[in-house]
Amino acid sequence: MNRRPLFAAAALPLVILAALCVSPRVPAVVDALPDRLRDDTFWRLVEDFSEPGGYFRSDNLISNEDAYQHVIPTLSRRLTPGGVYIGVGPDQNFTYIVAVRPRMAFIVDIRRQNLLLHLMYKGLVELSPDRATLLSRLFSRKRPTGIGSTWSARALFDAYQAEAPSAELFRENLAAVTDRLVRGHGFPLSAEDLTTLEYVYRAFYVGGPDMRYSFPRSSAGRWFPSYAELMMETDTEGEQHSYLASERNYQTLRAYETANLIVPVVGDFGGDKALTSLGRYLRARGATVTLFYTSNVEQYLFQTSAWRKFFSNVGELPVNDKSTVIRSFFNYGLRYGATGNVSPPGRSAMLTDSIPSLLAAVRSGHVQRYYDVIERSH
C-alpha cells in the first residue's frame, strides 16, 4: 500500500474525499474545476477535445512498462494532490492517478480504441464494488469463494488463475457494460464503437491475467510483463502502488470513475487540437497541470518534426514550478541520464523531468533529438 500521507486534502473533489474517509476542509481558494461532471458534460469534453483517430503499431491494451511504479516515491515527495493529470495509453494511468490524486485526469491517445478501452474500464469499475468483482468482470471468470477485502494482489490473482473463463459471463458482462455506457450515461457510441468495445473486452476474456502487451501474439514477446505481474509490481523500495494493490486504492479509482473525472480523449500529441483545447479549458478554470505521463511517445515524435509541435502544445498548458513529466525509456544498450544508469536491455526505465525546465531547454535550442530529452531526465 502507498504509505504517503494524504496532505492538501482540500484540493480534492468531495466525492474523492468521501471515498478516502477524509474530512474536507474549506479551501482558501476554490477553483472552477468540478467535483464531478454530468454525463452530458463529460461527453461534450470527449467530443470537443478529440481529433480524428490515428494509427499505432499495436493494440497496446496493457502496458509493457514493468518499472512504471519506480517514480512514485519521487512524485509523492514533489507533488501535492489537487492538480490536473494528463496521461497516455491504457490502465497504468490509474496507478499514477491513485498515487498523485489530481482534481481531474485526462487520457489523451491517438487511437480511438484507447478511448473505448477506458470507457470499458469505466463501465466495469462502476459496476464493481470491490477489486474481486472487477477482476471477475474483467476476465469473465467466476468470483472465487472466500475472497476478502484485505487480500493482497498476489492472492487475488492466484485465486483467479484457478478459475476458467466463462463465455456466459463474457456475454452478460459485455451487455452490462454496454448498457451502463449507452443507457446509464447516455454516451452516443456508434455501431463501430460497440464493435471495437467488444473486441477490446474479448481480449481480456481470452488473455486473462496472463495477458501481455503483445496480445494476441501470445508466443511473441514473452518477456513483456503480464497484466497480473504489472498489478503486483513495486517501486524501488518494494512498496506496491497499483490501483489493485489494496482495496483503498481501488476505491479511490472508483470514486474518480463514478464522478466522471477521468476523461479519455482521442488526440495526437503533435496535433492541432487535443492538447491546445485542454490547455484553454484548464486556463479558463485556473487549473494547473501537475503531472504529464508521456510514456515513450516522444520517441516517435522525434522521428519527424512533430516533436516541435508537441512542445509548442505543452507550452499551452498551465503549469507551475512543480509540474513534472514522466517518460519511459526502453534501453537498447544505450546509457541514459546524468548518473549513467542503465536499464536491462529491452526493459523500461521511468524518468522524470521538470516541465518548465524542459520548455526552457526547447526554447534555447538545447533539445534537438530524442536523446536530448533522455539525457536531461532523472
HELIX and SHEET records of a PDB file:
HELIX    1   1 ALA A    9  ALA A   11  5                                   3    
HELIX    2   2 LEU A   14  LEU A   20  1                                   7    
HELIX    3   3 ASP A   39  PHE A   49  1                                  11    
HELIX    4   4 ILE A   72  ARG A   78  1                                   7    
HELIX    5   5 GLN A   92  VAL A  100  1                                   9    
HELIX    6   6 ARG A  112  LEU A  127  1                                  16    
HELIX    7   7 ARG A  131  PHE A  139  1                                   9    
HELIX    8   8 ALA A  153  GLN A  161  1                                   9    
HELIX    9   9 ALA A  167  ASP A  179  1                                  13    
HELIX   10  10 ARG A  180  GLY A  184  3                                   5    
HELIX   11  11 ALA A  191  GLY A  207  1                                  17    
HELIX   12  12 GLY A  208  ASP A  210  5                                   3    
HELIX   13  13 TYR A  227  MET A  231  1                                   5    
HELIX   14  14 GLU A  247  THR A  258  1                                  12    
HELIX   15  15 ALA A  274  ALA A  284  1                                  11    
HELIX   16  16 VAL A  297  LEU A  301  1                                   5    
HELIX   17  17 ALA A  306  VAL A  314  1                                   9    
HELIX   18  18 ILE A  355  ARG A  363  1                                   9    
HELIX   19  19 TYR A  370  GLU A  375  1                                   6    
SHEET    1   A 6 ILE A 262  VAL A 266  0                                        
SHEET    2   A 6 MET A 104  ASP A 109  1                                        
SHEET    3   A 6 VAL A  84  GLY A  87  1                                        
SHEET    4   A 6 VAL A 289  SER A 295  1                                        
SHEET    5   A 6 THR A 324  PHE A 330  1                                        
SHEET    6   A 6 SER A 348  SER A 354 -1                                        
END                                                                             
